[in-house]
């Protein structure tokens, strides 16, 4: 269903949860609004979804991404850590938290590196985005030689997967690493 405005979509989803017994309406509304570039509108629905099912790891992960989009990085970190408290081997949460720490708190780069390595092990070094996070964490620790090698591996993998957007992003990171510059979030 397409809505003409965020307010229209929010009103429709609010009405649906008043009459619906579908447990996933909150998460679906949040995901829809967030994917349309409206993280502020999505937040209310994420909170309702988490209230309804505090153990839904996917919702908590998406909520963390929403908080990052809103610039609320400490809260995003708390959301990712809440996932890891429930599922210590969740590669997606490890990756998100490692990237956030590596790019925002370089003093904690060793923690980010440990998480990124764990996420890579869990995915068999097969996920380009996770390899990019590993490269980013390596660069944050000052190991630009290894960061470059891993970023090149991530770039090859993303190209094999046909993910042009991710490939461009990794290529940008790779250029920084080759110049001896870590990736630092604004």
C-alpha positions as MATLAB code, in Angstrom:
seq = 'XXXXXXXXXXXXXXXXXXXXXXXXXXXXXXXXXXXXXXXXXXXXXXXXXXXXXXXXXXXXXXXXXXXXXXXXXXXXXXXXXXXXXXXXXXXXXXXXXXXXXXXXXXXXXXXXXXXXXXXXXXXXXXXXXXXXXXXXXXXXXXXXXXXXXXXXXXXXXXXXXXXXXXXXXXXXXXXXXXXXXXXXXX';
ca = [
       0.000    0.000    0.000;
       1.343    3.454   -0.904;
       0.598    6.470    1.242;
       0.662   10.097    0.182;
       2.376   11.253    3.382;
       4.072    9.998    6.524;
       1.112   11.231    8.568;
      -1.286    9.214    6.411;
       0.857    6.083    6.782;
       1.200    6.568   10.552;
      -2.560    7.047   10.948;
      -3.295    3.932    8.891;
      -0.913    1.813   10.945;
      -2.277    3.193   14.241;
      -5.812    2.278   13.112;
      -4.617   -1.185   12.103;
      -3.106   -1.952   15.479;
      -6.338   -0.927   17.195;
      -8.286   -3.592   15.290;
      -5.646   -6.102   14.288;
      -4.551   -9.181   16.153;
      -1.526   -9.536   13.887;
       1.504   -9.451   16.167;
       3.783   -8.071   13.491;
       1.876   -4.881   12.617;
       4.194   -2.715   14.739;
       7.359   -4.116   13.199;
       5.945   -3.899    9.679;
       4.880   -0.299   10.160;
       8.273    0.632   11.597;
      10.180   -1.111    8.827;
       8.015    0.515    6.149;
       8.421    4.018    7.545;
      12.160    3.575    8.106;
      12.679    2.204    4.595;
      10.900    5.247    3.196;
      13.384    7.524    4.949;
      11.226    8.478    7.942;
      13.108    7.203   10.997;
      11.452    9.689   13.365;
       7.999    8.412   12.400;
       9.228    4.806   12.566;
      10.540    5.142   16.115;
       7.089    5.035   17.742;
       6.310    1.789   15.951;
       9.667    0.226   16.823;
       9.061    1.008   20.483;
       5.608   -0.571   20.352;
       7.020   -3.643   18.596;
       9.739   -4.013   21.235;
       7.188   -3.519   24.016;
       5.064   -6.242   22.446;
       7.973   -8.642   21.880;
      11.171   -7.645   23.706;
      13.002  -10.715   22.374;
      12.537   -9.918   18.673;
      16.152   -9.495   17.633;
      15.381   -8.313   14.098;
      13.176   -5.499   15.391;
      15.820   -4.437   17.912;
      18.440   -4.403   15.155;
      16.249   -2.310   12.885;
      15.514   -0.006   15.801;
      19.267    0.429   16.317;
      19.627    1.417   12.667;
      16.723    3.842   13.075;
      18.409    5.425   16.087;
      21.640    5.791   14.121;
      19.707    7.534   11.337;
      18.355    9.907   13.978;
      21.893   10.612   15.213;
      21.258    8.926   18.561;
      24.347    6.740   18.527;
      24.550    5.922   22.236;
      20.981    4.618   22.141;
      21.761    2.648   18.984;
      24.726    1.088   20.753;
      22.479    0.140   23.672;
      20.017   -1.479   21.251;
      22.776   -3.555   19.622;
      24.153   -4.534   23.027;
      20.658   -5.630   24.097;
      20.598   -7.971   21.107;
      23.997   -9.392   21.982;
      22.860   -9.944   25.582;
      20.134  -12.207   24.179;
      22.093  -13.689   21.249;
      25.846  -13.281   21.685;
      26.555  -14.715   18.245;
      24.252  -12.492   16.213;
      26.554  -11.497   13.342;
      24.335   -8.618   12.237;
      24.371   -6.969   15.668;
      28.093   -7.619   16.079;
      28.699   -5.993   12.709;
      26.520   -2.951   13.406;
      28.067   -2.379   16.821;
      31.627   -2.918   15.569;
      31.133   -0.399   12.747;
      29.546    2.146   15.070;
      32.403    1.866   17.588;
      35.182    1.813   14.964;
      33.901    4.971   13.283;
      32.741    6.919   16.342;
      35.017    5.868   19.196;
      38.487    5.083   17.827;
      39.817    4.765   21.400;
      37.723    1.566   21.602;
      38.908    0.206   18.252;
      40.212   -2.997   19.859;
      36.679   -3.852   21.021;
      35.333   -3.108   17.535;
      38.036   -5.293   16.008;
      37.173   -8.226   18.282;
      33.481   -7.938   17.362;
      34.191   -7.631   13.641;
      36.462  -10.697   13.724;
      33.745  -12.664   15.530;
      31.138  -11.594   12.960;
      33.484  -12.647   10.137;
      34.051  -16.063   11.744;
      30.301  -16.528   12.179;
      29.677  -15.790    8.495;
      32.694  -17.680    7.195;
      34.230  -14.465    5.814;
      31.489  -14.553    3.168;
      29.665  -11.279    3.867;
      31.077   -8.215    2.084;
      29.569   -5.715    4.522;
      31.021   -7.558    7.502;
      34.419   -7.764    5.821;
      34.187   -4.000    5.247;
      33.526   -3.524    8.953;
      36.564   -5.657    9.761;
      38.656   -3.468    7.443;
      37.224   -0.356    9.099;
      38.076   -1.673   12.571;
      41.588   -2.597   11.421;
      42.077    0.923   10.087;
      40.794    2.334   13.381;
      43.574    0.411   15.166;
      46.126    1.820   12.727;
      46.738   -1.414   10.761;
      46.232    0.080    7.306;
      48.084   -2.705    5.488;
      45.675   -5.355    6.756;
      42.714   -2.959    6.444;
      43.566   -2.504    2.763;
      43.893   -6.247    2.182;
      40.554   -6.991    3.857;
      38.799   -4.086    2.100;
      40.040   -5.439   -1.252;
      38.554   -8.820   -0.305;
      35.285   -7.127    0.679;
      35.206   -5.238   -2.611;
      35.696   -8.434   -4.626;
      32.920  -10.126   -2.659;
      30.480   -7.216   -3.078;
      31.134   -7.141   -6.817;
      30.522  -10.901   -7.006;
      27.229  -10.325   -5.188;
      26.350   -7.554   -7.657;
      25.836   -4.991   -4.895;
      26.864   -1.785   -6.658;
      25.999    0.517   -3.763;
      28.043   -1.472   -1.286;
      30.871   -1.770   -3.812;
      31.036    2.021   -4.171;
      31.027    2.429   -0.396;
      33.801   -0.126    0.095;
      35.822    1.429   -2.724;
      35.613    4.791   -0.936;
      36.775    3.168    2.297;
      39.587    1.381    0.485;
      40.895    4.689   -0.906;
      41.025    6.145    2.604;
      42.830    3.101    3.984;
      45.420    3.249    1.196;
      46.114    6.842    2.257;
      46.508    5.774    5.883;
      43.261    7.384    6.982;
      40.681    5.642    9.149;
      36.978    5.954    8.477;
      35.576    8.482   10.940;
      31.886    9.231   11.184;
      30.909   12.905   10.969;
];
